[in-house]
Amino acid sequence: MSLQVTIAKLLLKLPGNLLVKLSGGKPVEINGRVLDPQFQFIAHGAQQQPPMSSLSPQEARAASAMGLAMFAEQPEPGVTATDDTIPSSGRHQIPVRIYRPDNQDPKAPVMVYLHFGGGVIGDLETSHVFCSILAKRVRCPIVSVDYRLAPEHKFPAGLQDCIDAYEWALRKAETLGAPAGVATIGGDSMGGNFSAIVTQEMKRERKPLPMLQLLIYPATELENEFPSYTAFGEAYPLSADTMRWFMDQYLPDGQDRADVRLSPARETRLEDLPPAIIVTAGFDPLVDDGAAYAELLRRSEVDVTYKCYDSLAHGFTAFTGVVKRAREACEEIADMVAETYAGFEIEDD
């Protein structure tokens, strides 16, 4: 660990009022929301870094991985993580990381988890700690998916990998110590977008639906921008400019952004979808995306649990090691999932 990182971690343990003084002098407040002091300190320091939109995709991946690793914490004890590959519907293998908690409940369905990154950055390390938190607190196996990234593999390559991984989990659930033939799905940001779309695709194709969709600060509307793109357009770590850059990399030229496989909020037949837990961050261009999709699902009489963490920013699942409220939020999300799991009625074969 570098001296700079050590100093930063020590400073982040200071009282919130001192962190605010070190990062602008006054709290960051937008639309009545006040940014968490630890997030404010990190965001203030990040202002010295070049914007992601000025980097190549390869440079962005390296910078993101390095930044997240600097502030990472150790995964949860009592959870075994094993790297593997699974077959795809194409001619490639999909890397996955399978989490098995020591206290696994044999009645708890396997969850397929899809990491954030705009379809351009991210890998199995991106959601490593959060997946271990989910596995331990929900007492279920987690299959984290390293789907293909753009611009090398533009839409719908990554989405297809996610569909393949979900269908693989359905087939292999029993080998993971979970109930046979059922699964749940979850993800954050682009992973939340994928999770909503996979759920809809299963309905459109009359295939087994996930028993739960966990959507954490998901992108749900790519054709039009909600007001939060303006209000929180300069937020860290996801700005409106970065989000637009992601989509420029991810989408083929001329692609219709209103396609329901890109904008799940455009689907008009949402009835009979499985329960959803939708979580947003207050300081996030995508906060309106999640809130709007929650309302659309409710109107279609889908069971929705919605929560906005007003003081946190996009990507908080990766900041559990340095932002206390992020860690608390991740544990609360896992407990919401566990509560939903407790209400499942799964028939024995």
C-alpha positions as CSV (number, residue, x, y, z in Angstrom):
1,M,0.0,0.0,0.0
2,S,1.4,3.4,-1.0
3,L,2.1,6.1,1.5
4,Q,-0.6,8.3,-0.3
5,V,-3.3,5.6,0.2
6,T,-2.3,5.1,3.8
7,I,-2.6,8.8,4.5
8,A,-5.9,9.0,2.7
9,K,-7.3,6.1,4.7
10,L,-6.2,7.7,8.0
11,L,-7.7,11.0,7.0
12,L,-11.0,9.3,6.2
13,K,-11.3,8.3,9.8
14,L,-11.5,12.0,10.9
15,P,-14.8,13.4,12.1
16,G,-17.1,14.5,9.3
17,N,-16.9,18.2,10.0
18,L,-13.1,18.0,9.6
19,L,-13.4,16.1,6.3
20,V,-15.7,18.8,5.0
21,K,-13.2,21.5,5.9
22,L,-10.5,19.6,4.1
23,S,-12.7,19.2,1.0
24,G,-14.2,22.5,0.1
25,G,-15.0,24.0,3.5
26,K,-18.8,23.4,3.4
27,P,-21.1,20.4,2.9
28,V,-22.1,19.6,-0.7
29,E,-25.9,20.1,-0.9
30,I,-28.1,19.6,-3.9
31,N,-31.8,19.5,-4.0
32,G,-32.0,19.2,-0.2
33,R,-29.6,16.3,-0.1
34,V,-26.3,16.5,1.8
35,L,-23.4,14.4,0.5
36,D,-21.7,12.0,3.0
37,P,-18.5,13.7,4.3
38,Q,-16.3,10.7,3.5
39,F,-17.7,10.6,-0.1
40,Q,-17.1,14.4,-0.3
41,F,-13.5,14.0,0.7
42,I,-12.9,11.3,-1.8
43,A,-14.7,13.2,-4.6
44,H,-12.6,16.4,-3.8
45,G,-9.4,14.4,-4.2
46,A,-10.6,12.9,-7.4
47,Q,-11.0,16.4,-9.0
48,Q,-7.2,16.2,-9.7
49,Q,-7.7,13.2,-12.0
50,P,-8.6,13.5,-15.7
51,P,-12.2,12.8,-16.6
52,M,-12.9,9.2,-17.8
53,S,-14.2,10.6,-21.1
54,S,-10.7,11.8,-21.8
55,L,-9.3,8.3,-21.6
56,S,-9.3,5.3,-23.8
57,P,-11.5,2.4,-22.7
58,Q,-8.3,0.5,-21.8
59,E,-7.0,3.4,-19.8
60,A,-10.3,3.8,-18.1
61,R,-10.4,0.2,-17.0
62,A,-6.9,0.4,-15.5
63,A,-7.6,3.7,-13.7
64,S,-10.9,2.4,-12.3
65,A,-9.4,-0.9,-11.2
66,M,-6.5,0.9,-9.5
67,G,-8.8,3.4,-7.8
68,L,-11.2,0.8,-6.4
69,A,-8.3,-1.4,-5.3
70,M,-6.8,1.5,-3.3
71,F,-9.9,1.7,-1.1
72,A,-11.0,-2.0,-1.1
73,E,-11.6,-3.9,2.1
74,Q,-11.3,-7.7,2.6
75,P,-14.2,-9.8,1.6
76,E,-16.4,-11.3,4.3
77,P,-15.0,-14.2,6.3
78,G,-16.8,-17.4,6.1
79,V,-17.4,-17.1,2.3
80,T,-15.5,-19.2,-0.2
81,A,-15.0,-17.6,-3.7
82,T,-14.0,-19.8,-6.6
83,D,-13.2,-18.6,-10.1
84,D,-14.5,-20.7,-13.0
85,T,-15.8,-20.4,-16.6
86,I,-19.2,-21.4,-18.0
87,P,-20.3,-22.0,-21.6
88,S,-22.0,-19.3,-23.6
89,S,-24.4,-19.5,-26.5
90,G,-21.5,-18.4,-28.7
91,R,-18.1,-20.0,-28.9
92,H,-16.5,-18.5,-25.9
93,Q,-16.4,-19.2,-22.2
94,I,-17.7,-16.7,-19.7
95,P,-15.5,-16.1,-16.6
96,V,-17.5,-16.3,-13.3
97,R,-16.7,-16.2,-9.6
98,I,-18.9,-18.4,-7.4
99,Y,-19.4,-17.5,-3.8
100,R,-20.5,-20.1,-1.2
101,P,-21.1,-19.1,2.4
102,D,-20.2,-21.5,5.2
103,N,-23.7,-21.0,6.6
104,Q,-25.5,-21.6,3.3
105,D,-29.2,-22.2,3.5
106,P,-30.1,-25.1,1.1
107,K,-33.5,-23.5,0.6
108,A,-32.0,-20.2,-0.6
109,P,-31.9,-19.8,-4.4
110,V,-28.7,-19.0,-6.3
111,M,-28.3,-15.3,-7.3
112,V,-26.6,-14.2,-10.5
113,Y,-24.9,-10.9,-9.9
114,L,-23.8,-8.4,-12.7
115,H,-21.2,-5.7,-11.9
116,F,-21.3,-2.0,-12.7
117,G,-19.2,-0.2,-15.3
118,G,-21.3,1.2,-18.1
119,G,-20.8,-1.9,-20.2
120,V,-17.2,-0.7,-20.7
121,I,-15.2,-1.1,-17.4
122,G,-15.3,-3.5,-14.5
123,D,-14.6,-7.1,-13.8
124,L,-15.0,-9.8,-11.1
125,E,-13.0,-7.6,-8.6
126,T,-15.5,-4.7,-9.0
127,S,-18.2,-6.4,-7.0
128,H,-16.0,-8.8,-5.0
129,V,-16.6,-7.5,-1.5
130,F,-20.3,-6.8,-2.1
131,C,-20.9,-10.3,-3.5
132,S,-19.3,-11.7,-0.3
133,I,-21.6,-9.5,1.8
134,L,-24.7,-10.8,-0.1
135,A,-23.6,-14.4,0.1
136,K,-23.0,-14.3,3.8
137,R,-26.1,-12.3,4.9
138,V,-28.5,-13.9,2.4
139,R,-26.9,-17.4,3.0
140,C,-27.1,-18.2,-0.7
141,P,-24.6,-18.9,-3.5
142,I,-23.7,-16.0,-5.8
143,V,-22.6,-16.3,-9.4
144,S,-20.7,-13.1,-10.3
145,V,-20.4,-12.7,-14.1
146,D,-17.5,-11.2,-16.0
147,Y,-19.5,-10.4,-19.2
148,R,-17.9,-9.1,-22.3
149,L,-17.2,-5.3,-22.5
150,A,-17.4,-2.6,-25.2
151,P,-16.1,-1.2,-27.4
152,E,-14.5,-4.5,-28.3
153,H,-17.8,-6.2,-27.8
154,K,-20.7,-3.8,-28.3
155,F,-24.3,-4.3,-27.5
156,P,-25.8,-6.9,-27.2
157,A,-22.7,-9.1,-26.5
158,G,-22.5,-8.3,-22.7
159,L,-26.3,-8.7,-22.3
160,Q,-26.2,-12.0,-24.0
161,D,-23.5,-13.2,-21.6
162,C,-25.7,-12.2,-18.7
163,I,-28.7,-14.1,-20.2
164,D,-26.5,-17.2,-20.7
165,A,-25.2,-17.0,-17.2
166,Y,-28.7,-16.7,-15.7
167,E,-29.9,-19.8,-17.7
168,W,-26.7,-21.7,-16.7
169,A,-27.5,-20.9,-13.1
170,L,-31.0,-22.3,-13.5
171,R,-29.6,-25.5,-14.9
172,K,-26.8,-25.8,-12.3
173,A,-28.4,-24.5,-9.2
174,E,-28.6,-27.8,-7.5
175,T,-24.9,-28.4,-8.0
176,L,-24.3,-25.2,-6.0
177,G,-26.3,-26.5,-3.1
178,A,-29.4,-24.4,-4.0
179,P,-33.0,-25.4,-5.0
180,A,-33.1,-26.8,-8.5
181,G,-34.5,-24.9,-11.4
182,V,-34.8,-21.4,-9.8
183,A,-32.6,-18.4,-9.4
184,T,-32.6,-14.7,-8.7
185,I,-30.7,-11.9,-10.4
186,G,-29.1,-8.6,-9.3
187,G,-26.7,-6.0,-10.3
188,D,-25.6,-2.4,-9.9
189,S,-25.6,0.4,-12.5
190,M,-25.2,-1.3,-15.9
191,G,-25.5,-4.6,-14.0
192,G,-28.9,-3.3,-12.8
193,N,-29.8,-2.4,-16.3
194,F,-28.9,-5.9,-17.4
195,S,-30.8,-7.5,-14.5
196,A,-34.0,-5.7,-15.4
197,I,-33.6,-6.6,-19.1
198,V,-32.8,-10.3,-18.4
199,T,-35.9,-10.5,-16.3
200,Q,-38.1,-9.0,-19.0
201,E,-36.4,-11.2,-21.7
202,M,-37.4,-14.3,-19.7
203,K,-41.0,-13.2,-19.7
204,R,-40.9,-12.3,-23.4
205,E,-39.5,-15.7,-24.2
206,R,-41.8,-17.5,-21.8
207,K,-38.8,-18.9,-19.8
208,P,-38.4,-19.2,-16.0
209,L,-38.4,-15.8,-14.4
210,P,-36.0,-14.8,-11.7
211,M,-37.7,-15.1,-8.3
212,L,-36.3,-11.6,-7.4
213,Q,-34.7,-8.8,-9.3
214,L,-32.2,-6.7,-7.3
215,L,-31.6,-3.4,-9.1
216,I,-29.0,-1.0,-7.5
217,Y,-28.9,2.5,-9.1
218,P,-29.9,1.0,-12.5
219,A,-29.9,2.8,-15.8
220,T,-33.4,2.2,-17.1
221,E,-33.9,4.9,-19.8
222,L,-31.2,5.5,-22.4
223,E,-33.3,7.4,-25.0
224,N,-34.1,10.5,-22.8
225,E,-32.3,11.9,-19.8
226,F,-34.2,12.5,-16.5
227,P,-33.8,15.8,-14.6
228,S,-31.2,14.1,-12.3
229,Y,-28.8,14.2,-15.2
230,T,-28.7,17.9,-14.9
231,A,-29.0,18.2,-11.1
232,F,-26.2,15.7,-10.4
233,G,-24.4,16.0,-13.7
234,E,-21.1,16.8,-12.0
235,A,-21.3,14.1,-9.4
236,Y,-18.5,11.7,-8.5
237,P,-17.8,8.9,-9.5
238,L,-20.4,9.0,-12.2
239,S,-21.0,12.2,-14.0
240,A,-23.5,12.8,-16.9
241,D,-20.5,13.2,-19.2
242,T,-19.1,9.8,-18.2
243,M,-22.5,8.2,-18.6
244,R,-22.7,9.6,-22.2
245,W,-19.2,8.4,-22.9
246,F,-20.1,4.9,-21.7
247,M,-23.0,4.8,-24.1
248,D,-20.9,6.0,-27.0
249,Q,-18.6,3.0,-26.4
250,Y,-21.3,0.5,-25.7
251,L,-23.8,1.2,-28.6
252,P,-23.3,0.4,-32.3
253,D,-23.7,3.3,-34.6
254,G,-27.3,4.0,-35.3
255,Q,-28.6,1.9,-32.5
256,D,-32.1,2.7,-31.3
257,R,-31.7,3.6,-27.6
258,A,-35.5,3.1,-27.0
259,D,-35.0,-0.6,-27.6
260,V,-36.4,-2.4,-24.5
261,R,-33.1,-4.4,-24.4
262,L,-31.4,-1.1,-23.7
263,S,-34.1,0.9,-21.9
264,P,-36.2,-1.5,-19.8
265,A,-38.4,1.4,-18.7
266,R,-39.7,1.4,-22.4
267,E,-41.3,-2.0,-21.9
268,T,-45.1,-1.5,-21.7
269,R,-46.0,-5.0,-20.4
270,L,-44.5,-5.2,-17.0
271,E,-47.3,-7.1,-15.3
272,D,-46.4,-10.4,-13.7
273,L,-42.8,-9.6,-13.3
274,P,-41.1,-10.9,-10.1
275,P,-40.7,-8.8,-7.0
276,A,-38.1,-6.0,-7.3
277,I,-35.8,-4.4,-4.8
278,I,-34.7,-1.1,-6.3
279,V,-32.0,1.0,-4.6
280,T,-30.7,4.4,-5.7
281,A,-28.0,6.8,-4.5
282,G,-29.0,10.5,-3.9
283,F,-25.9,12.0,-5.6
284,D,-26.3,10.2,-9.0
285,P,-27.4,11.2,-12.5
286,L,-29.3,7.9,-12.5
287,V,-31.3,8.4,-9.3
288,D,-34.4,9.3,-11.3
289,D,-34.0,6.2,-13.5
290,G,-34.4,3.9,-10.6
291,A,-37.3,5.9,-9.0
292,A,-39.2,6.0,-12.3
293,Y,-38.8,2.3,-12.9
294,A,-40.0,1.5,-9.4
295,E,-43.1,3.5,-10.1
296,L,-43.7,1.8,-13.4
297,L,-43.5,-1.6,-11.8
298,R,-45.9,-0.5,-9.0
299,R,-48.4,0.7,-11.6
300,S,-48.2,-2.8,-13.1
301,E,-48.9,-4.3,-9.6
302,V,-45.4,-5.7,-9.3
303,D,-44.2,-6.0,-5.6
304,V,-41.5,-3.3,-5.3
305,T,-39.3,-2.3,-2.4
306,Y,-37.6,1.1,-3.1
307,K,-35.0,2.9,-1.1
308,C,-32.9,5.9,-1.9
309,Y,-29.7,6.5,0.1
310,D,-29.8,10.2,-0.1
311,S,-26.2,10.9,1.2
312,L,-24.4,8.4,-1.0
313,A,-23.2,8.5,-4.6
314,H,-23.2,6.2,-7.5
315,G,-21.0,3.1,-7.1
316,F,-21.2,3.0,-3.3
317,T,-21.2,-0.8,-3.3
318,A,-17.4,-0.5,-4.1
319,F,-16.6,2.0,-1.3
320,T,-17.5,-0.2,1.7
321,G,-13.9,-0.1,3.0
322,V,-13.7,3.7,3.4
323,V,-17.3,5.1,3.5
324,K,-19.0,3.9,6.7
325,R,-22.5,4.7,5.4
326,A,-21.8,2.7,2.2
327,R,-20.9,-0.3,4.2
328,E,-24.1,0.1,6.3
329,A,-26.1,0.5,3.1
330,C,-24.7,-2.7,1.6
331,E,-25.5,-4.7,4.7
332,E,-29.1,-3.2,4.7
333,I,-29.5,-4.2,1.0
334,A,-28.4,-7.7,1.7
335,D,-30.8,-7.9,4.6
336,M,-33.7,-6.7,2.4
337,V,-32.8,-9.5,0.0
338,A,-32.7,-12.0,2.9
339,E,-36.1,-10.9,4.0
340,T,-37.5,-11.4,0.5
341,Y,-35.9,-14.8,0.3
342,A,-37.5,-15.7,3.7
343,G,-40.9,-15.3,2.0
344,F,-40.2,-17.6,-0.9
345,E,-42.2,-20.8,-1.2
346,I,-40.2,-23.3,-3.2
347,E,-41.7,-26.7,-4.0
348,D,-39.5,-29.8,-3.4
349,D,-38.9,-32.0,-6.4
